[in-house]
Amino acid sequence: MPSPTQPVSDAAIEFGRRVRAHRNEKGWSQERLAEAAGLHWTFVGQVERGRRNLTLHNILKLAEALGVGPEDLVAGIKYEASR
């Protein structure tokens, strides 16, 4: 099992990179995205660093807040075993 300070997987790292890219396109802080998605800002930071394995509901919350489809956040990301 990965430590809390290490990324969960390469897939989680890529998902987080996509969330950060969309957030930066909007000019939003992590705090602003968290507020829009109904999540805690520390959670958003952990997502962006690949340190969280998200539920479907949280993927949908982030996508809606960012104004993108969930497919924009997950398309092409391949599953691999956890680190």
C-alpha positions as a Markdown table, in Angstrom:
| # | Residue | x | y | z |
|---|---|---|---|---|
| 1 | Met | 0.0 | 0.0 | 0.0 |
| 2 | Pro | 1.4 | 3.5 | -0.9 |
| 3 | Ser | 2.3 | 5.8 | 1.9 |
| 4 | Pro | 0.1 | 8.9 | 2.3 |
| 5 | Thr | 2.8 | 11.1 | 0.9 |
| 6 | Gln | 3.3 | 9.0 | -2.3 |
| 7 | Pro | 1.1 | 8.9 | -5.4 |
| 8 | Val | -1.4 | 6.0 | -5.5 |
| 9 | Ser | -0.6 | 5.1 | -9.1 |
| 10 | Asp | 0.4 | 6.5 | -12.4 |
| 11 | Ala | -3.3 | 6.7 | -13.3 |
| 12 | Ala | -3.9 | 8.9 | -10.3 |
| 13 | Ile | -1.0 | 11.1 | -11.2 |
| 14 | Glu | -2.4 | 11.6 | -14.7 |
| 15 | Phe | -5.9 | 12.2 | -13.4 |
| 16 | Gly | -4.5 | 14.9 | -11.0 |
| 17 | Arg | -2.6 | 16.5 | -13.8 |
| 18 | Arg | -5.7 | 16.8 | -15.9 |
| 19 | Val | -7.7 | 18.3 | -12.9 |
| 20 | Arg | -4.9 | 20.8 | -12.3 |
| 21 | Ala | -4.7 | 21.8 | -16.0 |
| 22 | His | -8.5 | 22.4 | -16.2 |
| 23 | Arg | -8.4 | 24.3 | -12.9 |
| 24 | Asn | -5.5 | 26.5 | -14.2 |
| 25 | Glu | -7.3 | 27.2 | -17.4 |
| 26 | Lys | -10.1 | 28.7 | -15.3 |
| 27 | Gly | -7.6 | 30.7 | -13.3 |
| 28 | Trp | -8.9 | 29.1 | -10.1 |
| 29 | Ser | -7.1 | 28.2 | -6.9 |
| 30 | Gln | -7.5 | 24.8 | -5.3 |
| 31 | Glu | -9.7 | 26.5 | -2.7 |
| 32 | Arg | -12.0 | 27.8 | -5.4 |
| 33 | Leu | -12.3 | 24.5 | -7.1 |
| 34 | Ala | -13.0 | 22.8 | -3.8 |
| 35 | Glu | -15.7 | 25.2 | -3.0 |
| 36 | Ala | -17.3 | 24.8 | -6.4 |
| 37 | Ala | -17.2 | 21.0 | -6.2 |
| 38 | Gly | -18.3 | 20.7 | -2.5 |
| 39 | Leu | -15.0 | 19.2 | -1.5 |
| 40 | His | -12.3 | 20.2 | 1.0 |
| 41 | Trp | -9.3 | 22.1 | -0.4 |
| 42 | Thr | -6.8 | 19.6 | 1.0 |
| 43 | Phe | -8.6 | 16.8 | -0.8 |
| 44 | Val | -8.2 | 18.7 | -4.1 |
| 45 | Gly | -4.5 | 19.2 | -3.5 |
| 46 | Gln | -4.1 | 15.4 | -2.8 |
| 47 | Val | -6.1 | 14.6 | -6.0 |
| 48 | Glu | -3.8 | 16.9 | -8.0 |
| 49 | Arg | -0.7 | 15.1 | -6.6 |
| 50 | Gly | -2.1 | 11.7 | -7.3 |
| 51 | Arg | -2.5 | 10.8 | -3.6 |
| 52 | Arg | -6.2 | 10.0 | -3.7 |
| 53 | Asn | -8.1 | 7.1 | -5.3 |
| 54 | Leu | -11.3 | 8.9 | -6.1 |
| 55 | Thr | -14.9 | 7.6 | -6.1 |
| 56 | Leu | -17.1 | 8.0 | -9.0 |
| 57 | His | -19.1 | 10.7 | -7.2 |
| 58 | Asn | -16.0 | 12.8 | -6.6 |
| 59 | Ile | -14.9 | 12.5 | -10.2 |
| 60 | Leu | -18.4 | 13.7 | -11.2 |
| 61 | Lys | -18.2 | 16.6 | -8.7 |
| 62 | Leu | -14.9 | 17.8 | -10.0 |
| 63 | Ala | -15.9 | 17.5 | -13.7 |
| 64 | Glu | -19.1 | 19.5 | -13.1 |
| 65 | Ala | -17.3 | 22.2 | -11.2 |
| 66 | Leu | -14.6 | 22.4 | -13.9 |
| 67 | Gly | -17.3 | 22.6 | -16.6 |
| 68 | Val | -16.0 | 19.5 | -18.4 |
| 69 | Gly | -17.3 | 16.0 | -18.9 |
| 70 | Pro | -15.9 | 13.3 | -16.7 |
| 71 | Glu | -14.5 | 11.7 | -19.9 |
| 72 | Asp | -12.2 | 14.7 | -20.2 |
| 73 | Leu | -10.6 | 13.7 | -16.9 |
| 74 | Val | -10.4 | 10.0 | -17.4 |
| 75 | Ala | -10.3 | 9.2 | -21.2 |
| 76 | Gly | -7.3 | 7.1 | -22.1 |
| 77 | Ile | -6.0 | 6.5 | -18.6 |
| 78 | Lys | -5.1 | 2.9 | -18.2 |
| 79 | Tyr | -5.6 | 0.9 | -15.0 |
| 80 | Glu | -2.5 | -0.6 | -13.5 |
| 81 | Ala | -1.9 | -2.2 | -10.1 |
| 82 | Ser | -1.3 | 0.2 | -7.2 |
| 83 | Arg | 2.2 | 1.2 | -6.4 |
